Amino acid sequence: MRYIISAIWSTIFMSIIGFIAAALTETQFNPMQAIRVGIVFGLLFAVIIPFIAAKSYKGKTKYSKML
């Protein structure tokens, strides 16, 4: 479920950022490209962040036991 929510929110944020960036650079906004980039970054961060957090804090989670 975490991966799905991360993909949804990153898609929303990338759409907003892409729209603003297109207006600032006077280029055409492509929503499909913003959605693809948002999903990729959202899933990437959803996978990487737990490993970084587990490395900095030795808790009793399944991620800290993997390291």
Chimera marker file (.cmm) of the C-alpha trace (Angstrom):
<marker_set name="trace">
<marker id="1" x="0.000" y="0.000" z="0.000" r="1" g="1" b="0" radius="0.5"/>
<marker id="2" x="2.921" y="2.317" z="0.737" r="1" g="1" b="0" radius="0.5"/>
<marker id="3" x="4.129" y="2.004" z="-2.855" r="1" g="1" b="0" radius="0.5"/>
<marker id="4" x="0.745" y="2.868" z="-4.314" r="1" g="1" b="0" radius="0.5"/>
<marker id="5" x="0.290" y="5.951" z="-2.125" r="1" g="1" b="0" radius="0.5"/>
<marker id="6" x="3.843" y="7.104" z="-2.871" r="1" g="1" b="0" radius="0.5"/>
<marker id="7" x="3.239" y="6.746" z="-6.601" r="1" g="1" b="0" radius="0.5"/>
<marker id="8" x="-0.025" y="8.690" z="-6.403" r="1" g="1" b="0" radius="0.5"/>
<marker id="9" x="1.387" y="11.585" z="-4.381" r="1" g="1" b="0" radius="0.5"/>
<marker id="10" x="4.567" y="11.818" z="-6.419" r="1" g="1" b="0" radius="0.5"/>
<marker id="11" x="2.451" y="11.910" z="-9.589" r="1" g="1" b="0" radius="0.5"/>
<marker id="12" x="0.434" y="14.801" z="-8.174" r="1" g="1" b="0" radius="0.5"/>
<marker id="13" x="3.560" y="16.690" z="-7.107" r="1" g="1" b="0" radius="0.5"/>
<marker id="14" x="5.343" y="16.102" z="-10.411" r="1" g="1" b="0" radius="0.5"/>
<marker id="15" x="2.294" y="17.330" z="-12.326" r="1" g="1" b="0" radius="0.5"/>
<marker id="16" x="2.304" y="20.559" z="-10.339" r="1" g="1" b="0" radius="0.5"/>
<marker id="17" x="6.070" y="21.002" z="-10.642" r="1" g="1" b="0" radius="0.5"/>
<marker id="18" x="5.994" y="20.194" z="-14.360" r="1" g="1" b="0" radius="0.5"/>
<marker id="19" x="3.194" y="22.691" z="-14.970" r="1" g="1" b="0" radius="0.5"/>
<marker id="20" x="5.061" y="25.459" z="-13.144" r="1" g="1" b="0" radius="0.5"/>
<marker id="21" x="8.375" y="24.604" z="-14.822" r="1" g="1" b="0" radius="0.5"/>
<marker id="22" x="6.746" y="24.627" z="-18.263" r="1" g="1" b="0" radius="0.5"/>
<marker id="23" x="5.305" y="28.062" z="-17.591" r="1" g="1" b="0" radius="0.5"/>
<marker id="24" x="8.646" y="29.405" z="-16.369" r="1" g="1" b="0" radius="0.5"/>
<marker id="25" x="10.633" y="28.019" z="-19.297" r="1" g="1" b="0" radius="0.5"/>
<marker id="26" x="7.900" y="28.839" z="-21.834" r="1" g="1" b="0" radius="0.5"/>
<marker id="27" x="7.691" y="25.253" z="-23.099" r="1" g="1" b="0" radius="0.5"/>
<marker id="28" x="4.701" y="23.009" z="-23.631" r="1" g="1" b="0" radius="0.5"/>
<marker id="29" x="3.509" y="20.993" z="-20.626" r="1" g="1" b="0" radius="0.5"/>
<marker id="30" x="3.304" y="17.251" z="-21.291" r="1" g="1" b="0" radius="0.5"/>
<marker id="31" x="1.163" y="15.609" z="-18.571" r="1" g="1" b="0" radius="0.5"/>
<marker id="32" x="2.024" y="12.027" z="-19.584" r="1" g="1" b="0" radius="0.5"/>
<marker id="33" x="5.725" y="12.693" z="-19.135" r="1" g="1" b="0" radius="0.5"/>
<marker id="34" x="5.086" y="14.245" z="-15.719" r="1" g="1" b="0" radius="0.5"/>
<marker id="35" x="3.040" y="11.204" z="-14.685" r="1" g="1" b="0" radius="0.5"/>
<marker id="36" x="5.748" y="8.757" z="-15.795" r="1" g="1" b="0" radius="0.5"/>
<marker id="37" x="8.520" y="10.670" z="-14.027" r="1" g="1" b="0" radius="0.5"/>
<marker id="38" x="6.381" y="11.021" z="-10.893" r="1" g="1" b="0" radius="0.5"/>
<marker id="39" x="5.657" y="7.302" z="-10.686" r="1" g="1" b="0" radius="0.5"/>
<marker id="40" x="9.312" y="6.374" z="-11.178" r="1" g="1" b="0" radius="0.5"/>
<marker id="41" x="10.563" y="8.805" z="-8.523" r="1" g="1" b="0" radius="0.5"/>
<marker id="42" x="7.770" y="7.906" z="-6.112" r="1" g="1" b="0" radius="0.5"/>
<marker id="43" x="8.509" y="4.200" z="-6.271" r="1" g="1" b="0" radius="0.5"/>
<marker id="44" x="12.242" y="4.825" z="-6.102" r="1" g="1" b="0" radius="0.5"/>
<marker id="45" x="11.915" y="6.910" z="-2.946" r="1" g="1" b="0" radius="0.5"/>
<marker id="46" x="9.434" y="4.481" z="-1.395" r="1" g="1" b="0" radius="0.5"/>
<marker id="47" x="12.027" y="1.728" z="-1.740" r="1" g="1" b="0" radius="0.5"/>
<marker id="48" x="15.148" y="3.706" z="-0.768" r="1" g="1" b="0" radius="0.5"/>
<marker id="49" x="13.932" y="5.751" z="2.229" r="1" g="1" b="0" radius="0.5"/>
<marker id="50" x="13.243" y="2.752" z="4.556" r="1" g="1" b="0" radius="0.5"/>
<marker id="51" x="16.767" y="1.451" z="3.977" r="1" g="1" b="0" radius="0.5"/>
<marker id="52" x="18.307" y="4.843" z="4.746" r="1" g="1" b="0" radius="0.5"/>
<marker id="53" x="16.196" y="5.249" z="7.878" r="1" g="1" b="0" radius="0.5"/>
<marker id="54" x="16.981" y="1.716" z="9.055" r="1" g="1" b="0" radius="0.5"/>
<marker id="55" x="20.695" y="2.359" z="8.657" r="1" g="1" b="0" radius="0.5"/>
<marker id="56" x="20.612" y="5.549" z="10.731" r="1" g="1" b="0" radius="0.5"/>
<marker id="57" x="18.399" y="4.112" z="13.481" r="1" g="1" b="0" radius="0.5"/>
<marker id="58" x="18.812" y="0.562" z="14.679" r="1" g="1" b="0" radius="0.5"/>
<marker id="59" x="15.217" y="-0.298" z="15.420" r="1" g="1" b="0" radius="0.5"/>
<marker id="60" x="13.396" y="-3.566" z="15.517" r="1" g="1" b="0" radius="0.5"/>
<marker id="61" x="11.973" y="-3.326" z="12.023" r="1" g="1" b="0" radius="0.5"/>
<marker id="62" x="12.446" y="-5.840" z="9.263" r="1" g="1" b="0" radius="0.5"/>
<marker id="63" x="14.543" y="-3.311" z="7.326" r="1" g="1" b="0" radius="0.5"/>
<marker id="64" x="17.149" y="-2.893" z="10.058" r="1" g="1" b="0" radius="0.5"/>
<marker id="65" x="17.518" y="-6.669" z="10.314" r="1" g="1" b="0" radius="0.5"/>
<marker id="66" x="18.348" y="-6.872" z="6.610" r="1" g="1" b="0" radius="0.5"/>
<marker id="67" x="21.457" y="-4.675" z="6.980" r="1" g="1" b="0" radius="0.5"/>
<link id1="1" id2="2" r="1" g="1" b="0" radius="0.2"/>
<link id1="2" id2="3" r="1" g="1" b="0" radius="0.2"/>
<link id1="3" id2="4" r="1" g="1" b="0" radius="0.2"/>
<link id1="4" id2="5" r="1" g="1" b="0" radius="0.2"/>
<link id1="5" id2="6" r="1" g="1" b="0" radius="0.2"/>
<link id1="6" id2="7" r="1" g="1" b="0" radius="0.2"/>
<link id1="7" id2="8" r="1" g="1" b="0" radius="0.2"/>
<link id1="8" id2="9" r="1" g="1" b="0" radius="0.2"/>
<link id1="9" id2="10" r="1" g="1" b="0" radius="0.2"/>
<link id1="10" id2="11" r="1" g="1" b="0" radius="0.2"/>
<link id1="11" id2="12" r="1" g="1" b="0" radius="0.2"/>
<link id1="12" id2="13" r="1" g="1" b="0" radius="0.2"/>
<link id1="13" id2="14" r="1" g="1" b="0" radius="0.2"/>
<link id1="14" id2="15" r="1" g="1" b="0" radius="0.2"/>
<link id1="15" id2="16" r="1" g="1" b="0" radius="0.2"/>
<link id1="16" id2="17" r="1" g="1" b="0" radius="0.2"/>
<link id1="17" id2="18" r="1" g="1" b="0" radius="0.2"/>
<link id1="18" id2="19" r="1" g="1" b="0" radius="0.2"/>
<link id1="19" id2="20" r="1" g="1" b="0" radius="0.2"/>
<link id1="20" id2="21" r="1" g="1" b="0" radius="0.2"/>
<link id1="21" id2="22" r="1" g="1" b="0" radius="0.2"/>
<link id1="22" id2="23" r="1" g="1" b="0" radius="0.2"/>
<link id1="23" id2="24" r="1" g="1" b="0" radius="0.2"/>
<link id1="24" id2="25" r="1" g="1" b="0" radius="0.2"/>
<link id1="25" id2="26" r="1" g="1" b="0" radius="0.2"/>
<link id1="26" id2="27" r="1" g="1" b="0" radius="0.2"/>
<link id1="27" id2="28" r="1" g="1" b="0" radius="0.2"/>
<link id1="28" id2="29" r="1" g="1" b="0" radius="0.2"/>
<link id1="29" id2="30" r="1" g="1" b="0" radius="0.2"/>
<link id1="30" id2="31" r="1" g="1" b="0" radius="0.2"/>
<link id1="31" id2="32" r="1" g="1" b="0" radius="0.2"/>
<link id1="32" id2="33" r="1" g="1" b="0" radius="0.2"/>
<link id1="33" id2="34" r="1" g="1" b="0" radius="0.2"/>
<link id1="34" id2="35" r="1" g="1" b="0" radius="0.2"/>
<link id1="35" id2="36" r="1" g="1" b="0" radius="0.2"/>
<link id1="36" id2="37" r="1" g="1" b="0" radius="0.2"/>
<link id1="37" id2="38" r="1" g="1" b="0" radius="0.2"/>
<link id1="38" id2="39" r="1" g="1" b="0" radius="0.2"/>
<link id1="39" id2="40" r="1" g="1" b="0" radius="0.2"/>
<link id1="40" id2="41" r="1" g="1" b="0" radius="0.2"/>
<link id1="41" id2="42" r="1" g="1" b="0" radius="0.2"/>
<link id1="42" id2="43" r="1" g="1" b="0" radius="0.2"/>
<link id1="43" id2="44" r="1" g="1" b="0" radius="0.2"/>
<link id1="44" id2="45" r="1" g="1" b="0" radius="0.2"/>
<link id1="45" id2="46" r="1" g="1" b="0" radius="0.2"/>
<link id1="46" id2="47" r="1" g="1" b="0" radius="0.2"/>
<link id1="47" id2="48" r="1" g="1" b="0" radius="0.2"/>
<link id1="48" id2="49" r="1" g="1" b="0" radius="0.2"/>
<link id1="49" id2="50" r="1" g="1" b="0" radius="0.2"/>
<link id1="50" id2="51" r="1" g="1" b="0" radius="0.2"/>
<link id1="51" id2="52" r="1" g="1" b="0" radius="0.2"/>
<link id1="52" id2="53" r="1" g="1" b="0" radius="0.2"/>
<link id1="53" id2="54" r="1" g="1" b="0" radius="0.2"/>
<link id1="54" id2="55" r="1" g="1" b="0" radius="0.2"/>
<link id1="55" id2="56" r="1" g="1" b="0" radius="0.2"/>
<link id1="56" id2="57" r="1" g="1" b="0" radius="0.2"/>
<link id1="57" id2="58" r="1" g="1" b="0" radius="0.2"/>
<link id1="58" id2="59" r="1" g="1" b="0" radius="0.2"/>
<link id1="59" id2="60" r="1" g="1" b="0" radius="0.2"/>
<link id1="60" id2="61" r="1" g="1" b="0" radius="0.2"/>
<link id1="61" id2="62" r="1" g="1" b="0" radius="0.2"/>
<link id1="62" id2="63" r="1" g="1" b="0" radius="0.2"/>
<link id1="63" id2="64" r="1" g="1" b="0" radius="0.2"/>
<link id1="64" id2="65" r="1" g="1" b="0" radius="0.2"/>
<link id1="65" id2="66" r="1" g="1" b="0" radius="0.2"/>
<link id1="66" id2="67" r="1" g="1" b="0" radius="0.2"/>
</marker_set>
